[in-house]
Amino acid sequence: MTDLAELAVAAITDLHHPVKMETAEWAAKDLHDPALGERDLACEFWAEGWQRAADRGLLAAWVDPAHGGGGHDVITSLLMYEGLGYGCADTGLAFALSTQTWTMQPVIEQFGSDDQKARYLPRLVDGTVKGAFCITEAESGSDTFAMATRFEEQAGDGGTRYVLSGSKAYVTMGPEADVFIVFATKDQSMGKWGVSAFLVDAGTPGLEPGPNRPKMGLRTTPFCDVHFNDVEVGADAVLGSIGSGAAIFSHAMEAERAFVLAAQIGAMERQLDQTVHYSRERQQFGNPIGDFQAVSHRLANMKLRHDNSRLQLYRSAMLFALGKPSMEAAALAKIQASESAVDSSMDALLTHGARGYISEYDIERDLRNVAGGVVYGGTSDVQRNIVARMLRR
Ligand SMILES: Cc1cc2nc3c(=O)[nH]c(=O)nc-3n(C[C@H](O)[C@H](O)[C@H](O)COP(=O)(O)OP(=O)(O)OC[C@H]3O[C@@H](n4cnc5c(N)ncnc54)[C@H](O)[C@@H]3O)c2cc1C
């Protein structure tokens, strides 16, 4: 067996894999924030926590050491993120870190020029620069390539310039970001063939992130619309080449779908442990509530969903690492993990009774946090479209 295959077997069979447990224990201590409840209500990001995670090497995980990365393989990196999700109660912070790690950085590594990699990756992984990924628009969500944000090419003495105009919506980390990956079209009628991606620095004239938009869950992840009012950039801002936006988007989405929920899978395990503990402690009718079959079956269902989500996560990771087609596996993993987390959060809430519903405990926050998982990175319907398309082949 190769080292990677051995590691995948260990990740799947050992729920307490040392890489995961070390990160979980570190996160439970160093990312513990007594003010989390208030920050969640106030929709406040924790910059200090972000920096601590960067110092721990979480953002560096699977980035090439040549660019300041940790150079870990994908399985080790996922174990780290599962551990992060288990130990860090600030799910919004874990989500923000996951988005940069699994969506933004891989795209720069895969498609960036040497200069772009040297310019951005070392500072993204050491936490000094934060990134955001801008594709969705108010009028083009699932129908991504119907985007209206345009770029215009202008030839000049100093070389070609590109002028971006339009607005992006729901951009994770938008209010905090120092660099944005922006998708824009040359001509909306060209569909995906017209789309290109650009790296645009915060502070470029005309780039205006809007205010933080309050949302149901993941409230500690800042999130906003971003406006581009004739934002001018040079050819050195083009990611890949002009016209390669669709390929870049597909690469980003395959990794995001498959891996971005690793931390949430870790959080599902924490929720299961908490719920099992509560079902042993809480007594009604003279018995621990876990003795009632209805309750114990709910716990068994939570365990089943968690196991299935992990299995699909590591299967996708192995396919990805082996360079085998992983689109269907990634879509299945996304559906499994995101929908399981919603179902299990409802089961945890019901098992905790009123304590599950009030804000003093994590339980109601878990439900609000995981609801976004069935929407971001492509809704569950869109993932099922992918699976159905593959079945028809
Ligand atoms: C927490 C969070 C973070 C996000 N972060 C980012 C980010 O960083 N960057 C970014 O660009 N975007 C981000 N998004 C936006 C996200 O990618 C979009 O919300 C998502 O793609 C869906 O688009 P929409 O909201 O416009 O819904 P719509 O596309 O309008 O969908 C509405 C409904 O119609 C269904 N539907 C639409 N088309 C089809 C179809 N062909 N077949 C079946 N059903 C269909 C959908 O499944 C859904 O139920 C984020 C969203 C959330 C919730």
The ligand as an SDF file (V2000), in Angstrom:
LIG
                    3D

 53 58  0  0  0  0  0  0  0  0999 V2000
  -22.9780   30.9870    4.1140 C   0  0  0  0  0  0  0  0  0  0  0  0
  -22.8050   31.2730    2.6430 C   0  0  0  0  0  0  0  0  0  0  0  0
  -21.5530   31.6160    2.1580 C   0  0  0  0  0  0  0  0  0  0  0  0
  -21.3830   31.9340    0.8080 C   0  0  0  0  0  0  0  0  0  0  0  0
  -20.1420   32.3500    0.3850 N   0  0  0  0  0  0  0  0  0  0  0  0
  -19.9890   32.7120   -0.9200 C   0  0  0  0  0  0  0  0  0  0  0  0
  -18.7120   33.2020   -1.3890 C   0  0  0  0  0  0  0  0  0  0  0  0
  -17.7380   33.2880   -0.6270 O   0  0  0  0  0  0  0  0  0  0  0  0
  -18.6150   33.5950   -2.6740 N   0  0  0  0  0  0  0  0  0  0  0  0
  -19.6580   33.5090   -3.5450 C   0  0  0  0  0  0  0  0  0  0  0  0
  -19.4790   33.8570   -4.7010 O   0  0  0  0  0  0  0  0  0  0  0  0
  -20.8770   33.0590   -3.1430 N   0  0  0  0  0  0  0  0  0  0  0  0
  -21.0700   32.6620   -1.8670 C   0  0  0  0  0  0  0  0  0  0  0  0
  -22.3020   32.2070   -1.4210 N   0  0  0  0  0  0  0  0  0  0  0  0
  -23.4100   32.1770   -2.3520 C   0  0  0  0  0  0  0  0  0  0  0  0
  -23.7980   30.7550   -2.7900 C   0  0  0  0  0  0  0  0  0  0  0  0
  -22.8140   30.1940   -3.6110 O   0  0  0  0  0  0  0  0  0  0  0  0
  -25.1550   30.8560   -3.4900 C   0  0  0  0  0  0  0  0  0  0  0  0
  -26.0870   31.2600   -2.5160 O   0  0  0  0  0  0  0  0  0  0  0  0
  -25.5980   29.5320   -4.1120 C   0  0  0  0  0  0  0  0  0  0  0  0
  -24.8110   29.2270   -5.2330 O   0  0  0  0  0  0  0  0  0  0  0  0
  -27.0710   29.5750   -4.5360 C   0  0  0  0  0  0  0  0  0  0  0  0
  -27.3880   30.7120   -5.2590 O   0  0  0  0  0  0  0  0  0  0  0  0
  -28.6690   31.6060   -4.8520 P   0  0  0  0  0  0  0  0  0  0  0  0
  -28.5760   31.9060   -3.4220 O   0  0  0  0  0  0  0  0  0  0  0  0
  -28.7570   32.7460   -5.7910 O   0  0  0  0  0  0  0  0  0  0  0  0
  -29.9080   30.6490   -5.0580 O   0  0  0  0  0  0  0  0  0  0  0  0
  -30.6830   30.3400   -6.4300 P   0  0  0  0  0  0  0  0  0  0  0  0
  -29.7170   29.9040   -7.4690 O   0  0  0  0  0  0  0  0  0  0  0  0
  -31.5830   31.4640   -6.7580 O   0  0  0  0  0  0  0  0  0  0  0  0
  -31.5510   29.0720   -6.0250 O   0  0  0  0  0  0  0  0  0  0  0  0
  -32.8330   29.1900   -5.3860 C   0  0  0  0  0  0  0  0  0  0  0  0
  -33.4440   27.8000   -5.3320 C   0  0  0  0  0  0  0  0  0  0  0  0
  -33.6440   27.2860   -6.6610 O   0  0  0  0  0  0  0  0  0  0  0  0
  -32.9670   26.0280   -6.7800 C   0  0  0  0  0  0  0  0  0  0  0  0
  -32.3860   25.9090   -8.1360 N   0  0  0  0  0  0  0  0  0  0  0  0
  -31.7910   26.8850   -8.8770 C   0  0  0  0  0  0  0  0  0  0  0  0
  -31.3690   26.3790  -10.0470 N   0  0  0  0  0  0  0  0  0  0  0  0
  -31.7050   25.0590  -10.0420 C   0  0  0  0  0  0  0  0  0  0  0  0
  -31.5440   23.9860  -10.9720 C   0  0  0  0  0  0  0  0  0  0  0  0
  -30.9260   24.1560  -12.1520 N   0  0  0  0  0  0  0  0  0  0  0  0
  -32.0140   22.7760  -10.6270 N   0  0  0  0  0  0  0  0  0  0  0  0
  -32.6210   22.5720   -9.4250 C   0  0  0  0  0  0  0  0  0  0  0  0
  -32.8130   23.5360   -8.5250 N   0  0  0  0  0  0  0  0  0  0  0  0
  -32.3500   24.7650   -8.8260 C   0  0  0  0  0  0  0  0  0  0  0  0
  -31.8780   26.0640   -5.7340 C   0  0  0  0  0  0  0  0  0  0  0  0
  -31.4350   24.7630   -5.3820 O   0  0  0  0  0  0  0  0  0  0  0  0
  -32.5730   26.7950   -4.5940 C   0  0  0  0  0  0  0  0  0  0  0  0
  -33.3820   25.8880   -3.9110 O   0  0  0  0  0  0  0  0  0  0  0  0
  -22.4980   31.8790   -0.0880 C   0  0  0  0  0  0  0  0  0  0  0  0
  -23.7520   31.5050    0.4120 C   0  0  0  0  0  0  0  0  0  0  0  0
  -23.9170   31.2030    1.7540 C   0  0  0  0  0  0  0  0  0  0  0  0
  -25.2820   30.8240    2.2660 C   0  0  0  0  0  0  0  0  0  0  0  0
  1  2  1  0
  2  3  1  0
  2 52  2  0
  3  4  2  0
  4  5  1  0
  4 50  1  0
  5  6  2  0
  6  7  1  0
  6 13  1  0
  7  8  2  0
  7  9  1  0
  9 10  1  0
 10 11  2  0
 10 12  1  0
 12 13  2  0
 13 14  1  0
 14 15  1  0
 14 50  1  0
 15 16  1  0
 16 17  1  0
 16 18  1  0
 18 19  1  0
 18 20  1  0
 20 21  1  0
 20 22  1  0
 22 23  1  0
 23 24  1  0
 24 25  2  0
 24 26  1  0
 24 27  1  0
 27 28  1  0
 28 29  2  0
 28 30  1  0
 28 31  1  0
 31 32  1  0
 32 33  1  0
 33 34  1  0
 33 48  1  0
 34 35  1  0
 35 36  1  0
 35 46  1  0
 36 37  1  0
 36 45  1  0
 37 38  2  0
 38 39  1  0
 39 40  1  0
 39 45  2  0
 40 41  1  0
 40 42  2  0
 42 43  1  0
 43 44  2  0
 44 45  1  0
 46 47  1  0
 46 48  1  0
 48 49  1  0
 50 51  2  0
 51 52  1  0
 52 53  1  0
M  END
$$$$
